[in-house]
Amino acid sequence: MSDLWTVLNQLTGCDGGEPLTLDPLPATRAVLAVGGTILPTETVDEHYRRCFRLAQDAVKALRLATNAHVRNLSIQRVWPLYMILVENEPGNVIVHNLMMVERGFANTATATDEKLREAAAILRAGWLGSPVELYRDYELSAQNAAWVEGDYTDAVLKAAIAAEVLIKHAAWLLIWEASEELAADPAPATSPFDPFAAKPSQLIGSVLSSRLHGDWSSQDETRPIGAWRFLIAKRRTAVIHRGYRPNEGEVRQTIEALHQLEQHVLDRLGAMAATYSRTAVLLVGRPGLERRGVWQKIQSPPGDDRSLPVLTRSYLDWLNAQLGDDVES
């Protein structure tokens, strides 16, 4: 903080003409000053964001020039001090507006006994190869890429991976339960279809919509599947094929779209839990099913008292047999 005030005093001429002196041991700290004239049509918030984008671009250029193995600048990892300077007469600069932007270094949840027990359960699920653990890992990694590392490109790619993991495993779980666990398939395919070679959009149209019912239209980006199509899938394509660099606002949309997709899939599984009880238990989980008021309907699938680990292994054994050595699926 003392370094910030030192720079501020130097900028406003309130240092009495003394040389600029910063903390001699900044460790990993640095003070970066960015300035720009406020445009006539620009709000204060827009001007602040433009200045911070300039800071990000400048740091990125310096990283490239020096081949520095450091993270890009992220607003969550700095303490931005935003000020408006007004020169009311030549050489006389006053501070018209000054504020600290309190978005940096967000705290994580405390590792309570409850969280440690949850972590142990997640650890066991990861060892089993649980698709839920896989999805949650990529979903959190997308958020960390955006809000910790400031790498918006990586955030889009990780969000796209998370979405594909969710869509594919939801579809494959439904097929596994219908073909291997139920006495009769509730929604048999009407034409030849290879779900293991299908794209996510094909799985949505041919598996998820037919088995889970509900709204699966991809034409409107304000609806869950449309948001996935326009704000995740198409943005991923732009990044990979055109080298597009998403900005903070676009990444926020992408991550929100991922959460919309997740909630929609889980909501539909909850609505169809009486039919696809094993898939619902494996993907939604008991707490999610209780929140949706459907757990009491499927406390145990008829004639099936297998534990979650046993069900998970049964599904993954079936899936691995279907995929074989096809690592591209």
Backbone as numpy.savetxt, mean C-alpha at the origin, in Angstrom:
# Nx Ny Nz CAx CAy CAz Cx Cy Cz
16.47 21.06 15.52 15.64 22.26 15.52 16.51 23.52 15.52
17.63 23.48 16.27 18.51 24.66 16.29 19.08 24.95 14.91
19.36 23.89 14.15 19.86 24.09 12.78 18.81 24.76 11.91
17.54 24.37 12.08 16.48 24.97 11.29 16.36 26.47 11.58
16.42 26.82 12.86 16.31 28.24 13.22 17.53 29.03 12.75
18.69 28.39 12.74 19.89 29.06 12.22 19.72 29.42 10.76
19.20 28.45 9.97 18.98 28.71 8.55 17.91 29.78 8.37
16.82 29.71 9.17 15.75 30.69 9.07 16.28 32.10 9.35
17.07 32.25 10.38 17.62 33.56 10.70 18.52 34.08 9.59
19.28 33.18 8.97 20.15 33.60 7.89 19.32 34.08 6.70
18.23 33.35 6.41 17.39 33.72 5.26 16.71 35.07 5.47
16.31 35.35 6.67 15.55 36.57 6.94 16.43 37.73 7.39
17.74 37.50 7.46 18.65 38.57 7.85 18.58 38.93 9.31
18.11 37.99 10.14 17.98 38.26 11.57 19.17 37.73 12.37
20.24 37.39 11.68 21.39 36.81 12.37 22.46 37.84 12.67
22.19 39.09 12.36 23.16 40.14 12.63 24.38 40.08 11.74
24.25 39.41 10.60 25.37 39.34 9.68 26.43 38.34 10.06
26.12 37.48 11.07 27.09 36.48 11.47 27.16 35.36 10.44
28.33 34.72 10.29 28.45 33.59 9.35 27.50 32.46 9.74
27.06 31.72 8.75 26.14 30.60 8.97 26.89 29.47 9.67
26.43 29.10 10.87 27.10 28.04 11.64 26.06 27.02 12.06
26.29 25.78 11.63 25.37 24.70 11.98 26.03 23.76 12.98
25.25 22.85 13.50 25.76 21.84 14.41 26.95 21.14 13.75
28.12 21.10 14.42 29.29 20.49 13.78 29.19 18.98 13.64
28.24 18.35 14.35 28.08 16.90 14.26 26.66 16.56 13.87
26.32 16.76 12.59 24.93 16.54 12.18 24.54 15.08 12.07
25.52 14.16 12.16 25.23 12.73 12.03 24.48 12.49 10.72
23.24 11.98 10.80 22.48 11.73 9.57 21.56 12.88 9.24
21.68 14.01 9.95 20.81 15.13 9.70 21.36 16.01 8.58
20.48 16.74 7.97 20.88 17.74 6.98 19.79 18.80 6.94
20.17 20.01 6.62 19.21 21.09 6.46 19.18 21.46 4.98
18.01 21.41 4.40 17.83 21.72 2.98 16.83 22.86 2.86
17.24 23.93 2.22 16.35 25.08 2.03 15.89 25.13 0.59
14.59 25.23 0.38 13.99 25.32 -0.95 13.07 26.52 -0.98
13.16 27.32 -2.00 12.31 28.49 -2.09 11.74 28.68 -3.47
10.63 29.39 -3.54 10.00 29.68 -4.82 8.92 30.72 -4.66
8.75 31.54 -5.67 7.71 32.56 -5.64 6.33 31.92 -5.71
5.42 32.39 -4.88 4.05 31.88 -4.94 3.39 32.41 -6.21
2.85 31.50 -7.01 2.21 31.90 -8.26 0.85 32.54 -7.97
0.38 33.41 -8.85 -0.89 34.11 -8.61 -2.08 33.17 -8.39
-2.07 32.02 -9.08 -3.20 31.10 -8.98 -2.96 29.99 -7.97
-1.90 30.08 -7.18 -1.48 28.99 -6.31 -1.93 29.24 -4.87
-2.46 28.19 -4.25 -2.78 28.28 -2.82 -1.50 28.02 -2.02
-1.56 28.32 -0.73 -0.40 28.09 0.13 -0.05 26.60 0.15
-1.08 25.74 0.22 -0.83 24.30 0.24 -0.18 23.84 -1.06
-0.65 24.33 -2.19 -0.07 23.95 -3.48 1.37 24.42 -3.59
1.64 25.63 -3.09 3.01 26.14 -3.12 3.93 25.30 -2.25
3.45 24.93 -1.07 4.25 24.10 -0.17 4.57 22.76 -0.84
3.59 22.14 -1.47 3.81 20.85 -2.11 4.78 20.98 -3.29
4.67 22.08 -4.02 5.59 22.30 -5.15 7.02 22.45 -4.65
7.20 23.16 -3.56 8.53 23.32 -2.99 9.09 21.97 -2.52
8.24 21.16 -1.91 8.74 19.87 -1.43 9.07 18.95 -2.60
8.28 19.01 -3.68 8.62 18.21 -4.87 9.98 18.64 -5.42
10.25 19.95 -5.40 11.54 20.42 -5.85 12.65 19.86 -4.98
12.42 19.83 -3.67 13.41 19.25 -2.76 13.64 17.78 -3.08
12.56 17.03 -3.31 12.69 15.62 -3.66 13.49 15.44 -4.94
13.17 16.25 -5.95 13.87 16.12 -7.24 15.34 16.47 -7.09
15.64 17.47 -6.26 17.03 17.87 -6.07 17.82 16.76 -5.37
17.22 16.16 -4.34 17.88 15.06 -3.64 18.05 13.87 -4.57
17.04 13.59 -5.37 17.15 12.48 -6.32 18.30 12.71 -7.29
18.43 13.94 -7.80 19.51 14.26 -8.73 20.87 14.09 -8.06
20.97 14.51 -6.80 22.22 14.37 -6.07 22.54 12.90 -5.82
21.52 12.11 -5.51 21.72 10.66 -5.34 22.28 10.04 -6.61
21.68 10.40 -7.76 22.13 9.83 -9.03 23.55 10.27 -9.36
23.85 11.54 -9.09 25.18 12.05 -9.41 26.26 11.39 -8.58
25.94 11.03 -7.34 26.94 10.47 -6.43 26.81 8.96 -6.26
25.82 8.35 -6.95 25.54 6.92 -6.78 25.36 6.57 -5.30
24.68 7.44 -4.59 24.50 7.24 -3.15 23.48 6.15 -2.86
23.83 5.26 -1.97 22.93 4.18 -1.57 22.10 4.64 -0.37
21.27 5.62 -0.61 20.40 6.16 0.43 18.99 6.26 -0.11
18.02 6.33 0.79 16.63 6.43 0.38 16.34 7.81 -0.17
15.34 7.88 -1.01 14.92 9.17 -1.52 14.25 9.97 -0.40
14.15 11.26 -0.61 13.55 12.14 0.38 12.05 11.86 0.50
11.58 11.70 1.72 10.16 11.48 1.99 9.71 12.46 3.05
8.53 13.00 2.87 8.03 13.98 3.83 7.85 13.36 5.21
7.70 12.02 5.26 7.53 11.36 6.54 8.84 11.21 7.30
9.97 11.53 6.66 11.27 11.36 7.30 11.99 12.69 7.52
11.27 13.78 7.45 11.88 15.08 7.68 10.96 15.90 8.59
11.48 17.05 9.04 10.67 18.00 9.81 10.54 19.27 8.98
9.55 19.33 8.08 9.45 20.52 7.22 9.04 21.78 8.00
9.79 22.84 7.81 9.47 24.15 8.37 9.10 25.04 7.20
7.83 25.40 7.09 7.35 26.15 5.93 7.10 27.60 6.33
7.65 28.49 5.55 7.48 29.91 5.85 7.22 30.70 4.58
6.51 31.80 4.73 6.31 32.75 3.64 7.07 34.02 4.00
8.00 34.40 3.16 8.81 35.60 3.38 8.30 36.73 2.50
8.15 37.89 3.07 7.67 39.06 2.33 8.74 40.16 2.41
9.15 40.65 1.26 10.11 41.75 1.20 9.31 43.04 0.99
9.01 43.74 2.07 8.16 44.93 1.96 8.92 46.13 1.40
10.25 46.06 1.46 11.09 47.07 0.82 12.44 46.42 0.58
13.22 46.92 -0.36 14.50 46.27 -0.69 15.36 46.03 0.54
15.73 44.75 0.73 16.60 44.37 1.83 15.91 44.15 3.15
14.60 44.39 3.21 13.86 44.20 4.47 12.89 43.04 4.30
13.27 41.88 4.82 12.46 40.67 4.67 11.85 40.31 6.02
10.56 40.07 6.01 9.88 39.66 7.24 9.21 38.30 7.02
9.01 37.58 8.12 8.32 36.28 8.07 6.83 36.55 8.19
6.10 36.25 7.11 4.67 36.49 7.08 3.89 35.30 7.62
4.42 34.11 7.42 3.72 32.89 7.84 4.78 31.84 8.17
4.60 31.13 9.27 5.56 30.11 9.68 4.81 28.96 10.33
5.11 27.75 9.87 4.45 26.60 10.48 5.32 25.36 10.33
5.20 24.48 11.31 5.83 23.16 11.24 4.80 22.19 10.67
5.21 21.38 9.70 4.33 20.39 9.10 4.53 19.09 9.86
3.58 18.75 10.69 3.75 17.60 11.60 3.28 16.31 10.94
4.11 15.83 10.03 3.79 14.55 9.38 4.95 13.57 9.52
6.02 14.00 10.11 7.23 13.19 10.08 7.31 12.15 11.18
8.05 11.09 10.87 8.42 10.07 11.84 7.21 9.56 12.64
6.23 9.07 11.93 5.03 8.53 12.61 5.41 7.32 13.46
4.86 7.27 14.65 5.15 6.16 15.55 4.38 4.91 15.15
4.97 3.76 15.40 4.28 2.50 15.16 3.60 2.05 16.45
2.78 1.03 16.35 2.07 0.53 17.52 3.06 -0.11 18.50
2.71 -0.05 19.77 3.55 -0.65 20.80 3.44 -2.18 20.74
4.57 -2.85 20.94 4.59 -4.31 20.89 4.08 -4.87 22.21
2.77 -4.85 22.38 2.13 -5.38 23.58 2.14 -6.90 23.55
1.73 -7.53 24.65 1.63 -8.99 24.68 0.67 -9.48 23.60
-0.42 -8.74 23.41 -1.38 -9.13 22.37 -0.74 -9.09 20.98
0.05 -8.03 20.72 0.70 -7.91 19.42 1.78 -8.98 19.24
2.44 -9.35 20.32 3.44 -10.41 20.23 2.79 -11.75 19.91
1.62 -12.00 20.50 0.90 -13.24 20.17 0.45 -13.22 18.71
0.00 -12.05 18.26 -0.40 -11.93 16.86 0.80 -12.13 15.93
1.94 -11.58 16.32 3.14 -11.75 15.52 3.54 -13.22 15.44
3.39 -13.95 16.56 3.72 -15.38 16.55 2.80 -16.13 15.59
1.52 -15.77 15.57 0.57 -16.41 14.65 0.93 -16.08 13.20
1.31 -14.83 12.94 1.70 -14.44 11.59 2.97 -15.18 11.17
3.90 -15.33 12.11 5.14 -16.06 11.83 4.84 -17.49 11.40
3.96 -18.17 12.15 3.59 -19.54 11.79 2.88 -19.58 10.44
2.02 -18.58 10.18 1.32 -18.53 8.90 2.30 -18.35 7.75
3.32 -17.51 7.97 4.33 -17.31 6.93 5.10 -18.57 6.64
5.44 -19.32 7.69 6.13 -20.60 7.48 5.28 -21.58 6.68
3.97 -21.53 6.89 3.06 -22.42 6.15 2.92 -22.00 4.69
3.17 -20.72 4.40 2.94 -20.20 3.05 1.56 -19.60 2.90
0.98 -19.11 3.99 -0.37 -18.56 3.97 -0.48 -17.40 2.98
-1.49 -17.42 2.10 -1.68 -16.29 1.18 -2.04 -15.00 1.91
-2.64 -15.09 3.10 -2.97 -13.89 3.87 -1.69 -13.20 4.33
-0.74 -13.98 4.87 0.54 -13.40 5.30 1.27 -12.81 4.11
1.24 -13.48 2.97 1.90 -12.98 1.76 1.30 -11.66 1.31
-0.03 -11.58 1.29 -0.70 -10.34 0.91 -0.36 -9.21 1.87
-0.46 -9.48 3.16 -0.23 -8.43 4.16 1.20 -7.90 4.09
2.14 -8.78 3.78 3.54 -8.36 3.68 3.72 -7.37 2.53
3.16 -7.69 1.36 3.29 -6.79 0.22 2.48 -5.51 0.42
1.32 -5.64 1.06 0.49 -4.45 1.30 1.20 -3.46 2.22
1.79 -3.97 3.30 2.54 -3.09 4.20 3.81 -2.57 3.53
4.45 -3.41 2.73 5.66 -2.98 2.02 5.35 -1.84 1.06
4.18 -1.86 0.46 3.78 -0.76 -0.43 3.65 0.54 0.36
3.02 0.46 1.54 2.89 1.65 2.37 4.25 2.16 2.85
5.12 1.24 3.25 6.44 1.65 3.71 7.25 2.29 2.59
7.13 1.72 1.37 7.85 2.30 0.24 7.42 3.74 0.01
6.13 4.01 0.21 5.62 5.36 -0.02 5.91 6.28 1.15
5.57 5.86 2.37 5.54 6.80 3.49 6.79 6.76 4.35
7.68 5.79 4.13 8.94 5.75 4.87 10.11 6.05 3.94
10.13 5.36 2.79 11.27 5.50 1.89 11.08 6.59 0.84
9.86 7.03 0.63 9.63 8.04 -0.39 9.83 7.52 -1.80
9.73 6.20 -1.98 9.92 5.58 -3.30 8.54 5.26 -3.86
7.96 6.21 -4.59 6.59 6.07 -5.06 6.47 5.03 -6.18
7.52 4.88 -6.97 7.51 3.85 -8.01 7.43 2.47 -7.38
8.27 2.22 -6.40 8.27 0.92 -5.72 6.94 0.69 -5.01
6.34 1.75 -4.48 5.05 1.61 -3.80 3.98 1.12 -4.76
3.95 1.66 -5.97 2.97 1.22 -6.97 3.19 -0.25 -7.34
4.45 -0.63 -7.54 4.74 -2.01 -7.93 4.38 -2.99 -6.82
4.68 -2.64 -5.59 4.35 -3.54 -4.48 2.84 -3.61 -4.26
2.13 -2.49 -4.46 0.68 -2.52 -4.35 0.08 -3.41 -5.43
0.65 -3.36 -6.63 0.16 -4.21 -7.73 0.41 -5.68 -7.43
1.55 -6.00 -6.84 1.82 -7.39 -6.45 0.82 -7.84 -5.39
0.59 -6.99 -4.40 -0.37 -7.34 -3.34 -1.75 -7.61 -3.93
-2.19 -6.76 -4.85 -3.51 -6.93 -5.47 -3.58 -8.24 -6.23
-2.50 -8.57 -6.97 -2.51 -9.81 -7.74 -2.52 -11.03 -6.83
-1.76 -10.97 -5.74 -1.77 -12.06 -4.76 -3.19 -12.26 -4.22
-3.87 -11.18 -3.88 -5.21 -11.27 -3.32 -6.19 -11.85 -4.35
-6.17 -11.31 -5.55 -7.12 -11.76 -6.58 -6.90 -13.22 -6.93
-5.64 -13.59 -7.17 -5.36 -14.97 -7.60 -5.67 -15.98 -6.51
-5.23 -15.71 -5.30 -5.48 -16.70 -4.24 -6.95 -16.76 -3.86
-7.66 -15.66 -3.92 -9.10 -15.71 -3.67 -9.78 -16.60 -4.71
-9.42 -16.42 -5.97 -10.02 -17.23 -7.04 -9.61 -18.69 -6.91
-8.35 -18.95 -6.68 -7.88 -20.33 -6.58 -8.46 -21.04 -5.35
-8.59 -20.32 -4.24 -9.21 -20.93 -3.06 -10.65 -21.33 -3.33
-11.38 -20.48 -4.02 -12.77 -20.80 -4.36 -12.84 -22.03 -5.25
-11.94 -22.12 -6.22 -11.93 -23.28 -7.12 -11.54 -24.54 -6.34
-10.54 -24.42 -5.47 -10.13 -25.56 -4.64 -11.30 -26.07 -3.80
-11.99 -25.16 -3.13 -13.08 -25.59 -2.27 -14.22 -26.21 -3.07
-14.54 -25.58 -4.21 -15.64 -26.09 -5.04 -15.33 -27.46 -5.63
-14.09 -27.67 -6.03 -13.74 -28.91 -6.73 -13.26 -30.02 -5.80
-12.68 -29.66 -4.66 -12.08 -30.67 -3.79 -12.82 -30.89 -2.48
-13.58 -29.90 -2.03 -14.15 -29.98 -0.69 -15.68 -30.08 -0.66
-16.35 -29.53 -1.64 -17.81 -29.53 -1.64 -18.35 -30.73 -2.42
-19.53 -31.16 -2.01 -20.15 -32.31 -2.69 -20.48 -31.98 -4.14
-20.87 -30.75 -4.41 -21.19 -30.32 -5.77 -20.70 -28.89 -5.95
-20.20 -28.59 -7.14 -19.70 -27.25 -7.45 -20.88 -26.29 -7.56
-20.93 -25.24 -6.74 -22.07 -24.30 -6.79 -22.13 -23.48 -8.07
-20.99 -23.33 -8.77 -20.96 -22.50 -9.99 -19.95 -23.06 -10.97
-20.27 -24.22 -11.56 -19.30 -24.83 -12.48 -19.07 -23.96 -13.71
-17.85 -24.03 -14.24 -17.50 -23.25 -15.42 -18.32 -23.72 -16.61
-18.76 -22.78 -17.43 -19.59 -23.10 -18.59 -18.78 -23.31 -19.86
-17.48 -22.97 -19.81 -16.61 -23.16 -20.96 -15.21 -23.47 -20.46
-14.37 -24.12 -21.30 -13.01 -24.45 -20.88 -12.25 -23.20 -20.42
-11.57 -23.33 -19.29 -10.92 -22.17 -18.70 -9.78 -22.64 -17.81
-8.59 -22.11 -18.03 -7.43 -22.46 -17.22 -7.17 -21.33 -16.22
-7.59 -21.48 -14.97 -7.44 -20.38 -14.00 -5.99 -20.12 -13.62
-5.09 -21.07 -13.91 -3.71 -20.90 -13.50 -2.87 -20.19 -14.56
-3.47 -20.01 -15.74 -2.80 -19.22 -16.77 -3.51 -17.89 -17.00
-4.58 -17.66 -16.24 -5.41 -16.48 -16.46 -4.80 -15.24 -15.81
-5.09 -14.09 -16.41 -4.70 -12.81 -15.83 -5.68 -12.46 -14.71
-5.31 -11.54 -13.82 -6.22 -11.15 -12.75 -7.59 -10.69 -13.25
-7.62 -9.94 -14.36 -8.90 -9.47 -14.90 -9.78 -10.64 -15.33
-9.16 -11.69 -15.86 -9.92 -12.88 -16.27 -10.45 -13.63 -15.06
-9.65 -13.70 -14.01 -10.10 -14.37 -12.79 -11.26 -13.61 -12.15
-11.20 -12.29 -12.22 -12.31 -11.49 -11.69 -13.59 -11.79 -12.47
-13.50 -11.79 -13.80 -14.68 -11.98 -14.63 -15.22 -13.39 -14.63
-14.31 -14.39 -14.55 -14.74 -15.78 -14.70 -14.89 -16.55 -13.39
-14.26 -16.08 -12.33 -14.31 -16.82 -11.07 -14.95 -15.99 -9.95
-14.36 -14.86 -9.64 -14.84 -14.09 -8.48 -16.27 -13.59 -8.67
-16.56 -13.04 -9.84 -17.91 -12.49 -10.04 -18.97 -13.58 -10.07
-18.64 -14.74 -10.65 -19.65 -15.81 -10.76 -19.85 -16.54 -9.43
-18.82 -16.61 -8.61 -18.93 -17.36 -7.37 -19.31 -16.48 -6.16
-18.89 -15.22 -6.20 -19.14 -14.35 -5.05 -20.26 -13.34 -5.29
-20.69 -13.22 -6.56 -21.77 -12.28 -6.93 -21.41 -10.86 -6.51
-22.34 -9.96 -6.59 -22.05 -8.57 -6.21 -21.52 -7.75 -7.38
-20.95 -6.61 -7.07 -20.49 -5.64 -8.07 -19.01 -5.88 -8.39
-18.74 -6.32 -9.63 -17.37 -6.55 -10.08 -17.07 -5.75 -11.35
-17.82 -4.70 -11.57 -17.60 -3.87 -12.76 -16.28 -3.11 -12.64
-15.56 -3.03 -13.75 -14.26 -2.34 -13.76 -14.32 -1.03 -14.54
-15.51 -0.53 -14.84 -15.64 0.65 -15.69 -15.58 1.97 -14.95
-15.73 1.94 -13.63 -15.81 3.18 -12.85 -14.76 3.14 -11.75
-13.83 4.08 -11.76 -12.73 4.03 -10.80 -13.15 4.39 -9.38
-14.40 4.80 -9.20 -14.87 5.06 -7.84 -15.41 3.80 -7.18
-15.51 2.70 -7.95 -15.95 1.43 -7.40 -14.73 0.51 -7.24
-14.79 -0.48 -6.36 -13.58 -1.23 -5.99 -12.81 -1.84 -7.16
-13.49 -2.50 -8.09 -12.77 -3.16 -9.17 -12.31 -2.15 -10.21
-13.09 -1.11 -10.43 -12.65 -0.04 -11.31 -11.44 0.67 -10.73
-11.43 0.87 -9.42 -10.27 1.50 -8.77 -9.03 0.63 -8.94
-9.19 -0.70 -8.80 -8.06 -1.60 -9.03 -7.56 -1.46 -10.47
-8.48 -1.44 -11.42 -8.08 -1.39 -12.83 -7.35 -0.09 -13.18
-7.93 1.05 -12.79 -7.39 2.34 -13.21 -6.25 2.83 -12.33
-6.33 2.57 -11.02 -5.39 3.17 -10.09 -4.27 2.23 -9.65
-4.42 0.94 -9.95 -3.35 -0.02 -9.63 -2.81 -0.67 -10.90
-3.66 -1.40 -11.61 -3.18 -2.17 -12.77 -2.64 -1.26 -13.87
-3.39 -0.24 -14.24 -2.93 0.65 -15.32 -1.73 1.49 -14.88
-1.71 1.86 -13.62 -0.56 2.64 -13.13 0.69 1.77 -13.11
0.55 0.51 -12.74 1.68 -0.43 -12.80 2.19 -0.57 -14.22
1.26 -0.71 -15.18 1.65 -0.82 -16.58 2.42 0.41 -17.03
1.97 1.59 -16.63 2.65 2.82 -17.01 4.06 2.87 -16.43
4.21 2.40 -15.19 5.53 2.40 -14.55 6.48 1.45 -15.27
6.00 0.23 -15.55 6.87 -0.79 -16.13 7.19 -0.51 -17.60
6.20 -0.12 -18.37 6.39 -0.02 -19.82 6.78 1.38 -20.30
6.50 2.40 -19.48 6.85 3.76 -19.91 7.80 4.46 -18.96
8.17 3.77 -17.88 9.04 4.40 -16.91 8.38 5.56 -16.19
7.05 5.50 -16.08 6.30 6.60 -15.46 6.66 6.72 -13.98
6.78 7.96 -13.52 7.10 8.21 -12.11 5.87 8.78 -11.41
5.20 7.98 -10.62 4.00 8.47 -9.91 4.39 9.47 -8.83
3.46 10.37 -8.53 3.70 11.33 -7.45 3.01 10.88 -6.17
3.15 11.67 -5.13 2.60 11.30 -3.83 1.08 11.13 -3.87
0.40 12.05 -4.54 -1.05 11.97 -4.62 -1.51 10.72 -5.35
-0.83 10.35 -6.42 -1.21 9.15 -7.18 -0.96 7.89 -6.36
0.13 7.87 -5.61 0.42 6.71 -4.77 -0.62 6.57 -3.67
-1.05 7.70 -3.11 -2.09 7.64 -2.10 -3.36 7.01 -2.70
-3.70 7.40 -3.94 -4.86 6.80 -4.62 -4.66 5.30 -4.80
-3.45 4.91 -5.19 -3.17 3.49 -5.44 -3.34 2.67 -4.17
-2.81 3.14 -3.07 -2.91 2.39 -1.82 -4.35 2.37 -1.32
-5.07 3.46 -1.49 -6.49 3.47 -1.12 -7.27 2.49 -1.98
-6.92 2.41 -3.27 -7.59 1.45 -4.17 -7.31 0.02 -3.74
-6.09 -0.25 -3.27 -5.76 -1.58 -2.78 -6.62 -1.94 -1.58
-6.81 -1.00 -0.67 -7.64 -1.26 0.50 -9.11 -1.43 0.10
-9.56 -0.68 -0.90 -10.92 -0.87 -1.41 -11.09 -2.28 -1.96
-10.12 -2.74 -2.74 -10.17 -4.08 -3.32 -10.21 -5.12 -2.21
-9.34 -4.98 -1.23 -9.28 -5.93 -0.12 -10.63 -6.01 0.59
-11.20 -4.86 0.94 -12.47 -4.86 1.65 -13.58 -5.46 0.81
-13.57 -5.19 -0.50 -14.62 -5.72 -1.37 -14.53 -7.25 -1.43
-13.34 -7.77 -1.63 -13.17 -9.23 -1.70 -13.59 -9.87 -0.39
-13.16 -9.30 0.74 -13.51 -9.89 2.03 -15.00 -9.75 2.33
-15.59 -8.62 1.93 -17.03 -8.45 2.13 -17.82 -9.49 1.34
-17.43 -9.73 0.10 -18.14 -10.71 -0.73 -17.93 -12.13 -0.21
-16.73 -12.42 0.29 -16.51 -13.73 0.90 -17.36 -13.89 2.15
-17.49 -12.80 2.92 -18.36 -12.86 4.08 -19.81 -13.12 3.69
-20.26 -12.45 2.63 -21.64 -12.63 2.17 -21.89 -14.05 1.67
-20.85 -14.70 1.13 -20.99 -16.06 0.58 -20.36 -17.10 1.50
-20.17 -16.75 2.76 -19.45 -17.64 3.67 -20.19 -18.96 3.91
-21.50 -18.94 3.85 -22.24 -20.18 4.06 -21.97 -21.17 2.95
-21.64 -20.69 1.75 -21.36 -21.57 0.62 -19.88 -21.94 0.57
-19.01 -20.94 0.71 -17.56 -21.16 0.63 -16.95 -20.91 2.02
-17.32 -21.76 2.97 -16.95 -21.53 4.37 -15.45 -21.66 4.59
-14.81 -22.62 3.94 -13.37 -22.81 4.14 -12.57 -21.64 3.60
-12.94 -21.17 2.42 -12.26 -20.01 1.84 -12.46 -18.78 2.72
-13.69 -18.62 3.23 -13.97 -17.48 4.09 -13.15 -17.54 5.37
-13.05 -18.72 5.98 -12.27 -18.85 7.20 -10.80 -18.57 6.94
-10.26 -19.06 5.82 -8.84 -18.89 5.52 -8.49 -17.46 5.15
-9.34 -16.76 4.40 -9.01 -15.42 3.94 -9.55 -14.31 4.85
-10.78 -14.44 5.29 -11.38 -13.39 6.11 -10.99 -13.57 7.57
-10.96 -14.83 8.03 -10.62 -15.12 9.41 -11.80 -14.92 10.35
-11.71 -15.52 11.52 -12.82 -15.43 12.47 -13.14 -13.99 12.87
-12.14 -13.16 13.23 -12.49 -11.77 13.63 -13.23 -11.02 12.53
-12.80 -11.19 11.28 -13.47 -10.52 10.17 -14.87 -11.03 9.94
-15.06 -12.33 10.11 -16.39 -12.91 9.93 -17.32 -12.49 11.08
-16.76 -12.37 12.28 -17.58 -11.91 13.41 -18.01 -10.46 13.20
-17.11 -9.62 12.71 -17.47 -8.22 12.45 -18.57 -8.11 11.41
-18.60 -9.06 10.47 -19.61 -9.05 9.42 -20.86 -9.81 9.82
-20.90 -10.32 11.05 -22.09 -10.98 11.58 -22.41 -12.32 10.96
-21.40 -13.04 10.44 -21.67 -14.32 9.78 -20.93 -15.49 10.40
-20.12 -15.23 11.43 -19.34 -16.34 12.00 -20.24 -17.43 12.57
-21.32 -17.04 13.20 -22.18 -18.04 13.84 -22.77 -19.01 12.81
-22.81 -18.62 11.55 -23.37 -19.49 10.51 -22.38 -20.57 10.08
-21.08 -20.33 10.31 -20.08 -21.26 9.79 -19.01 -21.56 10.82
-19.39 -21.73 12.07 -18.37 -21.99 13.09 -17.50 -23.18 12.71
-18.06 -24.12 12.00 -17.26 -25.21 11.45 -17.94 -25.66 10.17
-17.19 -25.76 9.08 -17.80 -26.28 7.87 -18.42 -27.64 8.13
-19.54 -27.94 7.52 -20.23 -29.22 7.77 -19.29 -30.41 7.64
-19.17 -31.17 8.71 -18.34 -32.37 8.67 -16.86 -32.09 8.59
-16.42 -30.86 8.89 -15.01 -30.51 8.74 -14.54 -29.79 10.00
-13.72 -30.47 10.80 -13.20 -29.84 12.01 -11.70 -29.62 11.92
-11.17 -29.51 10.71 -9.74 -29.31 10.53 -9.32 -27.91 10.99
-8.11 -27.83 11.51 -7.59 -26.55 11.97 -7.16 -25.70 10.77
-6.94 -24.41 11.04 -6.49 -23.52 9.97 -5.19 -23.99 9.32
-4.18 -24.39 10.08 -2.96 -24.88 9.43 -3.19 -26.08 8.53
-4.05 -26.99 8.97 -4.32 -28.18 8.14 -5.06 -27.78 6.87
-6.03 -26.88 6.97 -6.74 -26.39 5.78 -5.78 -25.67 4.84
-4.90 -24.87 5.40 -3.94 -24.15 4.57 -3.04 -25.11 3.82
-2.53 -26.13 4.52 -1.67 -27.11 3.85 -2.43 -27.87 2.78
-3.69 -28.18 3.04 -4.50 -28.89 2.05 -4.64 -28.07 0.77
-4.94 -26.78 0.95 -5.06 -25.89 -0.21 -3.74 -25.75 -0.95
-2.65 -25.53 -0.22 -1.37 -25.31 -0.88 -0.85 -26.58 -1.56
-1.13 -27.74 -0.98 -0.75 -29.00 -1.65 -1.48 -29.12 -2.99
-2.76 -28.81 -2.97 -3.55 -28.85 -4.21 -3.03 -27.83 -5.21
-2.74 -26.60 -4.73 -2.28 -25.55 -5.63 -0.93 -25.91 -6.24
-0.01 -26.41 -5.45 1.31 -26.76 -5.97 1.20 -27.87 -6.99
0.27 -28.79 -6.77 0.07 -29.86 -7.76 -0.45 -29.30 -9.08
-1.29 -28.26 -9.03 -1.83 -27.65 -10.23 -0.77 -26.83 -10.96
0.03 -26.11 -10.17 1.03 -25.22 -10.79 2.25 -25.97 -11.27
2.61 -27.04 -10.58 3.81 -27.78 -10.94 5.04 -26.88 -10.82
5.82 -26.86 -11.88 7.05 -26.04 -11.89 6.84 -24.71 -12.56
5.59 -24.31 -12.76 5.29 -23.05 -13.46 5.45 -21.89 -12.49
6.66 -21.37 -12.39 6.92 -20.29 -11.43 6.30 -18.98 -11.89
5.90 -18.85 -13.15 5.33 -17.61 -13.64 3.91 -17.38 -13.14
3.25 -18.41 -12.66 1.88 -18.24 -12.17 1.86 -17.58 -10.82
